[in-house]
Amino acid sequence: MTRAITLLSDNFADWETALINATGRGFYGFDCRYATPKGAVVTSMGGLRVTPDLALDDIHLDEVDLLMVCGGTIWQSANAPDIGDLLRAAQARHIVIAAICDGTRELARAGVLDALKHTSNSAANLLAVNYGGAAFYQDVPHAVADQRVITAPGSAPVSFMAQILATLGINDANLTAYLAMHAAQHRASQ
């Protein structure tokens, strides 16, 4: 069973990790848990209140296969929790790490993106944290996976889900059908 932890904070962008957690848990039997600063209840941008399973400080990486950072407004503020040590330790253990929207800023700040292809909401979004990986930035509207690290702009939760699952080695007919269902909305109607 894949063990996934999603890092959430107040004002997290609730749509960004919803598909991967729902698909992982509902179709592939993932153990999906949520961690917040100090284990506090958090409220999303949409008003969804989440009671977490654990505090950020209580994460044991030997019990994690997938570590995700959900985007949200906190990552551009002085109130952002310091998760750099956790991210660097996860990368050193070859745990799949995924971040979307402003969650990518934390990967950049921690040095995780310094030597691999990645994306975000914009190049300027990551340059604001003075990171060393600007030469590897991919200006694309979909998720990017490289060396077990997945990044995506906030507008790409479907490709974020797909890249995470592919990195975990999941690629079956059910996933193909699910992705086709989501892609159908982008076909031009004639």
N, C-alpha and C positions, 0 to 999 in steps of 0.2 A: 504494500500500500504506500502510495506517495504521501509524504507528510509535508504539508504546506503551511507556512505562516505568512500572513499578510500584516504588514505594519501600518497601523492607522493612527491618525491624529485628529484633533478637532478640525472641523471644516474639510475633512477628506472628501475627495471627489468620488462619490459613491458609485458612479457608473463605470469607473475605470478598471476595477478589478472584479466587478460583479460577474462578468461572463466566465473568466477563468475559474473563479471559485465555484460557480454554479455548475459549469461543465465538468470540472475536475471532480467535484463531490458527487454530482448527480449521475454522470455517465461513466466515470472511471474510478469511483470509490476512494478519492483522495480524502485524507484526514485534514480538513481545512480548519485552521485555528487563526485567531486574531490577537495581536499584541498591540498595546498602547503605552505611552509614557506613564509610568507608575501604575499601570493596570486600571487607569481611570476610564469611566464611561465617556465615550466621545460622540459627537453629533456631526453628521455629514453636512455637506453643502445643501443637500436636499431635505435635511431635517431628520434623517434616519439616525436613531440612537442605537449605539452598539455597546453591549457589555462584553468586554474582551475576555479571552480565555486566560491571558497572562500579561504580565508587564514586560516591557522591552528587556529589562535587566534579568528576567527569568528565562530568557530563551537559551536553550542548550542546543548548540549546533549539531551535536551527535544525534539529535532527534529530528533533524530537518533535512528534507530533500530539495525543497523549493522555498526561497525567501523572497517575498515581494514587498516593494515599497509603493504604496498607493499615493498618488498625487494629492495635492491640496495646498491651500494658501499658506500653511505654516512653514513650508520649506523655503519660502522667500522672506521669512521673518527671523528676528532675533530669538523667537521662542521655539525654534526648531530643535528637537532633541538631537543630541550628538550620537549618531549611530555609526560613525566612521569605523571604530574598532570592530563592531559586529560585522559590517560589510567586508572589511579586509580579511577578517578571520573566515568568513563564509567563502570568499573567493579562494583563499589559501587551501581550503578543504574541498574545493571543486564542487561546492553546492551550487545548484542553479539559482542565479540571482536575477530578479526581474524588477524593473522600475518603469513607471509611466508618468508622463507629464512632469510636474515639478519634483516628483520622487527621483527623477534622473539627476537632479542637482546634487542629491546626497551621494550618489555613486561617483559623480564627478569630484565633489569635495573630498571624498575618501580616497581618490586616486584609482578607483576601480576601472575607470574608462580611459586611463592614460595610454594604453597600448592596444586597444581593440576598437573595431567599428561600432558606432553607436549613433543614436539620434535622440531628439528631445522635442520640445515645443518650438525651439529655434536655437541656432548656434549662440546667439547673444544670451539666451537663458543660461547656458552653461558657462560662457565666458565670464559671466557675472561672479562666479565663484573661483575664478583664477585657477583653472585646472590645467593639467598638462596634456590633455588628449585632443586638443582642437584639430590637429591634423587628421584625426580619424573620424571626425564628425561626418555623418551622412545626412544631407538635406533631403529627406524623403518623408512622405505622409503616412508611412506604415512602420511597423515594428522592425527592428534590426536585431539579429542574434549573432553573437560572436564569442567563442570561447566560454560557453555556458552562461553568458550574460545577455539578457534581453532588455532592450530599451524601446520606448515608444512615445510619440506625442500623445497628449490627452485625447485627441480625436481618433485614436486608433485602437480601441479596446478589442476589436475582433482579430486584427492581425497580431496584437499582443498575446491574446489567448492562443492563437495558432502557433506562433513561434515558441511559446513556452512549452506547449504540448509536443511539438516536433523536437525540441531540445531534450525533452524527457523521453523521447523515443516512441511517442504515441502518434500514430498516423494510420487510421483505419477508415473503413467505409462510413461509419457513423460520423466521424469527424468531417470527412469530405462532404457529406450531406448537410451537416450542421453549418459548415462554412458557406456552402452554396446557398443555403437559406438566407444567411445574413448578406451575402453578396447580391442577392436578387434585387434588393432595394436600389442598387446603384445602376441597374440596367435601364437604358433609355427606353421609354415607352413610345411606341410609334403609332 
